[in-house]
């Protein structure tokens, strides 16, 4: 199963309460999508990665070694065979 944008947004909204941090993640997604287009990469994949890149920040801000690992675990909860 492929993680799509609606799942990425749900993951973000489920794990981030701070509206400014949500906006940051959405903005990073937009920038990464544009960069992917310029580099000839998959814009959808890059946008999704931008959206979810800090989706565990509120949970891991005091344990930086866990940053992104919590997101990976949450993604695996969406589907056992998830890929971008």
For each residue, the residues with C-beta under 8 A, 3 or more apart:
1: 78 79 81 82 83
2: 82 83 84
3: 7 8 48 52 75 78 79 82 83 84
4: 7 8 48
5: 8 9 44 47 48 51
6: 9 10
7: 3 4 10 11 78
8: 3 4 5 11 12 29 48 51 52
9: 5 6 12 13 51
10: 6 7 13 14
11: 7 8 14 15 52 55 71 74 75 78
12: 8 9 15 16 22 25 26 51 52 55
13: 9 10 16 22
14: 10 11 74
15: 11 12 55 56 58 59 70 71 74
16: 12 13 21 22 25 54 55 57 58
17: 58
18: 21 22 58
19: 22 23
20: 23 24
21: 16 18 24 25 54 57 58
22: 12 13 16 18 19 25 26
23: 19 20 26 27
24: 20 21 27 28 54
25: 12 16 21 22 28 29 50 51 52 53 54 55
26: 12 22 23 29 30 51
27: 23 24 30 31
28: 24 25 31 32 50 51 53 54
29: 8 25 26 32 33 47 48 49 50 51
30: 26 27 33 34 47 50
31: 27 28 34 35 50
32: 28 29 35 36 46 47 49 50
33: 29 30 36 37 43 44 46 47 50
34: 30 31 37 38 43
35: 31 32 38 39 41 46
36: 32 33 39 41 42 43 45 46 47
37: 33 34 40 41 43
38: 34 35
39: 35 36
40: 37
41: 35 36 37 45 46
42: 36 45 46
43: 33 34 36 37 46 47
44: 5 33 47 48
45: 36 41 42 48 49 84
46: 32 33 35 36 41 42 43 49 50
47: 5 29 30 32 33 36 43 44 50 51
48: 3 4 5 8 29 44 45 51 52 84
49: 29 32 45 46 52 53 84
50: 25 28 29 30 31 32 33 46 47 53
51: 5 8 9 12 25 26 28 29 47 48 55
52: 3 8 11 12 25 48 49 55 71 75
53: 25 28 49 50 68
54: 16 21 24 25 28 57
55: 11 12 15 16 25 51 52 71 74
56: 15 59 60 66 67 68 69 70 71 74
57: 16 21 54 60 61 67
58: 15 16 17 18 21 61
59: 15 56 66 70
60: 56 57 63 64 66 67 69 70
61: 57 58 64
62:
63: 60 66 67
64: 60 61 67
65: 69
66: 56 59 60 63 69 70
67: 56 57 60 63 64 70
68: 53 56 71 72
69: 56 60 65 66 72 73
70: 15 56 59 60 66 67 73 74
71: 11 15 52 55 56 68 74 75
72: 68 69 75 76
73: 69 70 76 77
74: 11 14 15 55 56 70 71 77 78
75: 3 11 52 71 72 78 79 82
76: 72 73 79 80 82
77: 73 74
78: 1 3 7 11 74 75 82
79: 1 3 75 76 82
80: 76
81: 1
82: 1 2 3 75 76 78 79
83: 1 2 3
84: 2 3 45 48 49
